[in-house]
Amino acid sequence: MAGFPGITHVALTVSDLDRSRAFYDRLFDSVPVLDEDTGSFYHAVYSLEDGTLFGLHTHPTPNDQPEFREFRSGLDHVAFGVASRADLERWVERLDGLGLAHGEIVDAPYGSGLSFRDPDNIALEFFAPPSP
């Protein structure tokens, strides 16, 4: 068997699909490649530049459970990879242009990150590897 495979998709459960779709349309500067009601859940799926799929889900099950479940909004965070710290600086400008609140670029020995949040307060980040 080859090494462990990469991630093909991420799916976030959101509380208001229309609000989240509008946010991610602006962030990704694109629209979903798939937007459908499957019967057991509704999803809008974006195709990112590297081929990863990023989905937004809603479920008929109420979104009010006190602990984490797949039917509830949240996880620790999702990080989008960029090539360099200079790319993070360009994302600061882009987020500012979109009127999206964000933190400062944080540098660490393992890389640099720029954090922000989606409408459900799900933590998102742009992450660059350490400079050589």
C-alpha positions as CSV (number, residue, x, y, z in Angstrom):
1,M,0.0,0.0,0.0
2,A,1.2,3.5,-0.8
3,G,1.5,6.3,1.8
4,F,-1.5,7.7,3.5
5,P,-3.8,9.5,0.9
6,G,-4.5,13.2,0.9
7,I,-7.8,14.8,1.8
8,T,-10.3,14.9,-1.1
9,H,-13.0,16.9,0.6
10,V,-14.1,18.7,3.7
11,A,-17.7,19.2,4.6
12,L,-18.9,21.7,7.2
13,T,-22.4,21.6,8.7
14,V,-23.7,25.1,8.8
15,S,-26.7,26.7,10.4
16,D,-27.9,28.8,7.5
17,L,-26.9,27.5,4.0
18,D,-27.9,30.7,2.1
19,R,-25.8,32.9,4.5
20,S,-22.8,30.5,4.3
21,R,-23.1,30.1,0.6
22,A,-23.0,33.9,0.1
23,F,-19.9,34.1,2.4
24,Y,-18.0,31.3,0.6
25,D,-19.0,32.5,-2.9
26,R,-17.3,35.8,-2.0
27,L,-14.3,34.2,-0.3
28,F,-13.7,31.6,-3.1
29,D,-14.8,34.0,-5.9
30,S,-16.8,31.2,-7.3
31,V,-20.1,29.4,-7.0
32,P,-20.7,25.7,-6.0
33,V,-20.1,23.1,-8.6
34,L,-22.8,21.0,-6.9
35,D,-25.8,22.4,-5.1
36,E,-28.5,19.8,-4.3
37,D,-30.9,18.2,-1.8
38,T,-29.9,14.6,-1.4
39,G,-33.0,13.8,0.7
40,S,-30.9,13.1,3.8
41,F,-29.0,16.4,3.7
42,Y,-28.6,19.4,1.5
43,H,-25.2,20.4,0.2
44,A,-23.4,23.0,-1.8
45,V,-19.9,21.9,-2.9
46,Y,-17.0,24.1,-4.2
47,S,-14.0,22.9,-6.2
48,L,-10.9,24.6,-4.9
49,E,-7.8,25.3,-7.1
50,D,-6.0,22.2,-6.0
51,G,-8.9,19.9,-6.7
52,T,-10.1,19.6,-3.1
53,L,-13.8,19.8,-2.7
54,F,-15.2,22.0,0.1
55,G,-18.8,21.3,1.1
56,L,-21.4,23.1,3.1
57,H,-24.1,20.9,4.6
58,T,-27.4,21.3,6.3
59,H,-29.4,18.4,7.8
60,P,-33.1,18.0,8.7
61,T,-32.0,17.0,12.2
62,P,-32.1,20.2,14.4
63,N,-28.7,21.9,14.8
64,D,-28.9,22.3,18.6
65,Q,-27.0,19.3,20.2
66,P,-24.9,20.3,23.2
67,E,-21.8,18.3,22.1
68,F,-20.2,17.8,18.7
69,R,-21.9,15.6,16.2
70,E,-21.9,15.5,12.4
71,F,-25.2,17.3,12.5
72,R,-23.8,20.3,14.4
73,S,-21.7,23.3,13.2
74,G,-18.1,23.2,14.1
75,L,-14.7,21.6,14.3
76,D,-11.3,23.0,15.4
77,H,-10.4,24.8,12.2
78,V,-9.8,24.4,8.5
79,A,-6.6,25.7,7.0
80,F,-6.1,26.6,3.4
81,G,-2.5,26.3,2.2
82,V,-0.6,29.1,0.5
83,A,3.0,29.1,-0.8
84,S,4.5,31.9,1.2
85,R,4.2,34.6,3.8
86,A,3.9,37.1,1.0
87,D,0.7,35.2,-0.1
88,L,-0.6,35.7,3.4
89,E,-0.1,39.5,3.1
90,R,-2.0,39.4,-0.2
91,W,-4.8,37.6,1.6
92,V,-4.9,40.3,4.3
93,E,-5.6,42.8,1.5
94,R,-8.2,40.5,-0.1
95,L,-10.1,39.9,3.2
96,D,-10.0,43.6,3.9
97,G,-11.4,44.3,0.5
98,L,-14.2,41.9,1.2
99,G,-14.9,43.5,4.5
100,L,-14.1,40.3,6.4
101,A,-12.7,40.5,9.9
102,H,-9.4,38.7,10.5
103,G,-6.5,38.4,12.9
104,E,-2.9,39.5,12.3
105,I,-0.4,37.2,10.5
106,V,1.1,35.0,13.2
107,D,4.6,33.6,12.6
108,A,5.8,30.4,14.3
109,P,8.8,28.1,13.6
110,Y,6.4,25.6,11.8
111,G,4.9,28.3,9.5
112,S,2.7,31.4,9.4
113,G,-1.0,31.7,9.7
114,L,-3.8,34.2,9.1
115,S,-7.0,33.4,11.0
116,F,-10.6,34.5,10.3
117,R,-14.1,33.0,10.9
118,D,-17.1,32.1,8.8
119,P,-20.7,33.1,9.6
120,D,-21.1,30.1,12.0
121,N,-17.9,31.2,13.8
122,I,-16.0,28.2,12.3
123,A,-12.3,29.0,12.5
124,L,-10.6,29.3,9.1
125,E,-7.0,30.0,8.4
126,F,-4.6,30.6,5.5
127,F,-1.3,28.8,6.3
128,A,2.1,29.2,4.8
129,P,5.1,26.9,5.4
130,P,8.2,28.4,7.2
131,S,10.5,30.5,5.0
132,P,13.7,28.7,4.0
